Amino acid sequence: MKTLSRLSIATALTLGIAGTALAEPLTYAVDPNHTFPRFSYSHFGYSTQLSSFEGTTGTVVYDPEARTASIEIVIDLKQVNTGSDTFNGHLQGEAFFDTANHPTATFKSTNVVFEGDKPVRIDGEMTMKGITRPVTLTVTSFKAMPHPMVKRPAIGANAYTDVKRSDFNAGKYAPHVGDEVRIDIALEAIAKE
């Protein structure tokens, strides 16, 4: 009887350890109501202009135990918000976003670097106007915890990068209007059911 009991305990422990080692990473859906990519650039040196995008979607796969993650973000360029309907339309033109032919921009991670249990750098590729370039996001904050309202796991982060718009065939008026664009993203995502 003792042998059977020991065997049962050993089997339970083995299965428990195997279950932990084989735990699946969670997939999170980007919350478009709390995810806003913003971009800023110099306007003739007079001011730094700030604009944003609405309607951002995507997924994040995150495994805190393995310290791995992958991110895919889709930005709806037709939902640019500069504060001016006229300028929103201007940016959607062929010289800039060309939303008639390229309505979205994407970011896909290729590597996520962790310090402890938090991501601090996300290497990836950004595609806009059919042009793909390497981009590195610096993560300035990260939080993972159960969402207090929907009662499911959730994550949030802030990150930034700098790109040259001319690298994406959107460099009209450079260098007078700044070629270097800072992109800041506030992201929240909720685990899929």
Secondary structure as a PSIPRED ss2 file (coil, helix, strand):
# PSIPRED VFORMAT (PSIPRED V4.0)

   1 M C   1.000  0.000  0.000
   2 K H   0.000  1.000  0.000
   3 T H   0.000  1.000  0.000
   4 L H   0.000  1.000  0.000
   5 S H   0.000  1.000  0.000
   6 R H   0.000  1.000  0.000
   7 L H   0.000  1.000  0.000
   8 S H   0.000  1.000  0.000
   9 I H   0.000  1.000  0.000
  10 A H   0.000  1.000  0.000
  11 T H   0.000  1.000  0.000
  12 A H   0.000  1.000  0.000
  13 L H   0.000  1.000  0.000
  14 T H   0.000  1.000  0.000
  15 L H   0.000  1.000  0.000
  16 G H   0.000  1.000  0.000
  17 I H   0.000  1.000  0.000
  18 A H   0.000  1.000  0.000
  19 G H   0.000  1.000  0.000
  20 T H   0.000  1.000  0.000
  21 A H   0.000  1.000  0.000
  22 L C   1.000  0.000  0.000
  23 A C   1.000  0.000  0.000
  24 E C   1.000  0.000  0.000
  25 P C   1.000  0.000  0.000
  26 L E   0.000  0.000  1.000
  27 T E   0.000  0.000  1.000
  28 Y E   0.000  0.000  1.000
  29 A E   0.000  0.000  1.000
  30 V E   0.000  0.000  1.000
  31 D C   1.000  0.000  0.000
  32 P C   1.000  0.000  0.000
  33 N C   1.000  0.000  0.000
  34 H C   1.000  0.000  0.000
  35 T C   1.000  0.000  0.000
  36 F E   0.000  0.000  1.000
  37 P E   0.000  0.000  1.000
  38 R E   0.000  0.000  1.000
  39 F E   0.000  0.000  1.000
  40 S E   0.000  0.000  1.000
  41 Y E   0.000  0.000  1.000
  42 S E   0.000  0.000  1.000
  43 H E   0.000  0.000  1.000
  44 F C   1.000  0.000  0.000
  45 G C   1.000  0.000  0.000
  46 Y C   1.000  0.000  0.000
  47 S E   0.000  0.000  1.000
  48 T E   0.000  0.000  1.000
  49 Q E   0.000  0.000  1.000
  50 L E   0.000  0.000  1.000
  51 S E   0.000  0.000  1.000
  52 S E   0.000  0.000  1.000
  53 F E   0.000  0.000  1.000
  54 E C   1.000  0.000  0.000
  55 G C   1.000  0.000  0.000
  56 T C   1.000  0.000  0.000
  57 T E   0.000  0.000  1.000
  58 G E   0.000  0.000  1.000
  59 T E   0.000  0.000  1.000
  60 V E   0.000  0.000  1.000
  61 V E   0.000  0.000  1.000
  62 Y E   0.000  0.000  1.000
  63 D E   0.000  0.000  1.000
  64 P C   1.000  0.000  0.000
  65 E C   1.000  0.000  0.000
  66 A C   1.000  0.000  0.000
  67 R C   1.000  0.000  0.000
  68 T E   0.000  0.000  1.000
  69 A E   0.000  0.000  1.000
  70 S E   0.000  0.000  1.000
  71 I E   0.000  0.000  1.000
  72 E E   0.000  0.000  1.000
  73 I E   0.000  0.000  1.000
  74 V E   0.000  0.000  1.000
  75 I E   0.000  0.000  1.000
  76 D E   0.000  0.000  1.000
  77 L H   0.000  1.000  0.000
  78 K H   0.000  1.000  0.000
  79 Q H   0.000  1.000  0.000
  80 V E   0.000  0.000  1.000
  81 N E   0.000  0.000  1.000
  82 T C   1.000  0.000  0.000
  83 G C   1.000  0.000  0.000
  84 S C   1.000  0.000  0.000
  85 D H   0.000  1.000  0.000
  86 T H   0.000  1.000  0.000
  87 F H   0.000  1.000  0.000
  88 N H   0.000  1.000  0.000
  89 G H   0.000  1.000  0.000
  90 H H   0.000  1.000  0.000
  91 L H   0.000  1.000  0.000
  92 Q C   1.000  0.000  0.000
  93 G C   1.000  0.000  0.000
  94 E C   1.000  0.000  0.000
  95 A C   1.000  0.000  0.000
  96 F C   1.000  0.000  0.000
  97 F C   1.000  0.000  0.000
  98 D C   1.000  0.000  0.000
  99 T C   1.000  0.000  0.000
 100 A C   1.000  0.000  0.000
 101 N C   1.000  0.000  0.000
 102 H C   1.000  0.000  0.000
 103 P C   1.000  0.000  0.000
 104 T E   0.000  0.000  1.000
 105 A E   0.000  0.000  1.000
 106 T E   0.000  0.000  1.000
 107 F E   0.000  0.000  1.000
 108 K E   0.000  0.000  1.000
 109 S E   0.000  0.000  1.000
 110 T E   0.000  0.000  1.000
 111 N E   0.000  0.000  1.000
 112 V E   0.000  0.000  1.000
 113 V E   0.000  0.000  1.000
 114 F E   0.000  0.000  1.000
 115 E E   0.000  0.000  1.000
 116 G C   1.000  0.000  0.000
 117 D C   1.000  0.000  0.000
 118 K E   0.000  0.000  1.000
 119 P E   0.000  0.000  1.000
 120 V E   0.000  0.000  1.000
 121 R E   0.000  0.000  1.000
 122 I E   0.000  0.000  1.000
 123 D E   0.000  0.000  1.000
 124 G E   0.000  0.000  1.000
 125 E E   0.000  0.000  1.000
 126 M E   0.000  0.000  1.000
 127 T E   0.000  0.000  1.000
 128 M E   0.000  0.000  1.000
 129 K C   1.000  0.000  0.000
 130 G C   1.000  0.000  0.000
 131 I E   0.000  0.000  1.000
 132 T E   0.000  0.000  1.000
 133 R E   0.000  0.000  1.000
 134 P E   0.000  0.000  1.000
 135 V E   0.000  0.000  1.000
 136 T E   0.000  0.000  1.000
 137 L E   0.000  0.000  1.000
 138 T E   0.000  0.000  1.000
 139 V E   0.000  0.000  1.000
 140 T E   0.000  0.000  1.000
 141 S E   0.000  0.000  1.000
 142 F E   0.000  0.000  1.000
 143 K E   0.000  0.000  1.000
 144 A E   0.000  0.000  1.000
 145 M E   0.000  0.000  1.000
 146 P E   0.000  0.000  1.000
 147 H C   1.000  0.000  0.000
 148 P C   1.000  0.000  0.000
 149 M C   1.000  0.000  0.000
 150 V C   1.000  0.000  0.000
 151 K C   1.000  0.000  0.000
 152 R C   1.000  0.000  0.000
 153 P E   0.000  0.000  1.000
 154 A E   0.000  0.000  1.000
 155 I E   0.000  0.000  1.000
 156 G E   0.000  0.000  1.000
 157 A E   0.000  0.000  1.000
 158 N E   0.000  0.000  1.000
 159 A E   0.000  0.000  1.000
 160 Y E   0.000  0.000  1.000
 161 T E   0.000  0.000  1.000
 162 D E   0.000  0.000  1.000
 163 V E   0.000  0.000  1.000
 164 K E   0.000  0.000  1.000
 165 R H   0.000  1.000  0.000
 166 S H   0.000  1.000  0.000
 167 D H   0.000  1.000  0.000
 168 F H   0.000  1.000  0.000
 169 N C   1.000  0.000  0.000
 170 A C   1.000  0.000  0.000
 171 G C   1.000  0.000  0.000
 172 K C   1.000  0.000  0.000
 173 Y C   1.000  0.000  0.000
 174 A C   1.000  0.000  0.000
 175 P C   1.000  0.000  0.000
 176 H C   1.000  0.000  0.000
 177 V E   0.000  0.000  1.000
 178 G C   1.000  0.000  0.000
 179 D C   1.000  0.000  0.000
 180 E E   0.000  0.000  1.000
 181 V E   0.000  0.000  1.000
 182 R E   0.000  0.000  1.000
 183 I E   0.000  0.000  1.000
 184 D E   0.000  0.000  1.000
 185 I E   0.000  0.000  1.000
 186 A E   0.000  0.000  1.000
 187 L E   0.000  0.000  1.000
 188 E E   0.000  0.000  1.000
 189 A E   0.000  0.000  1.000
 190 I E   0.000  0.000  1.000
 191 A E   0.000  0.000  1.000
 192 K C   1.000  0.000  0.000
 193 E C   1.000  0.000  0.000
